[in-house]
Each structure stands twice: as structure tokens, then as C-alpha cells.
Amino acid sequence: MLLRPAVADFIELASMTEWLELEIEQVEIGSESPFIGVALKDTNIRSEHDVIVIGIKRAGGEMIFNPSADTIIEERDALVTIGSHKCLEALERMANPGKQVRR
């Protein structure tokens, strides 16, 4: 904490979920998702849904940490995300149209 006080402050702030309302969640990419075959930058997940994708777990088990904007989303990916509960619900509905949100 002494060497990296900004990191410690961030973790402390992020863990105060009742104040900041941040959640870390995974959003599954189903077969009907409009995101399949689309680069992360072209999904507008961050700009339109106020959600940050911090990782992608591929169906085969590969984990991509801090995916680049050019990373293509594939069917059965699990997007590891940070955002508010409301924003994550909206993203999950958009990522999987017709599927009931489980939150």
C-alpha cells in the first residue's frame, strides 16, 4: 500500500459497492448474439452501455486479459465486465436477445 497508494485507493473504492455500485460480472455470448463476429470496438459496449470489458474467456478455456479493441467476439465467449447492475443487465439483454436476464 505504501508503494502503490493509488492502487490501494482504487481497490478500496471499488469494494464499496453500495457507494460506487460497481459489479464484476460475466456476460455469456449466446448463439443469437449480435456481437458474434464483431470487434470489441464496434460493439459500443463501453460508450453505449457504460461497461468495461476486462477479459474474455473463450469457449476452449483461453482467457484474454485486457482484450484489445480489435478482439473479435465469438459465440460462447464469456465477457468479464465491470459496470453498474443496471448497465450490466442492459448489456446482457442486448448480448442475448430473447433470453431472460438472470440477475
Secondary structure by P-SEA (a helix, b strand, c coil): ccccaaaaaaaaaaacccccbbbbbbbbbcccccccccccccccccccccccccbbbcccccccccccccccccccbbbbccccaaaaaaaaaaacccccccc
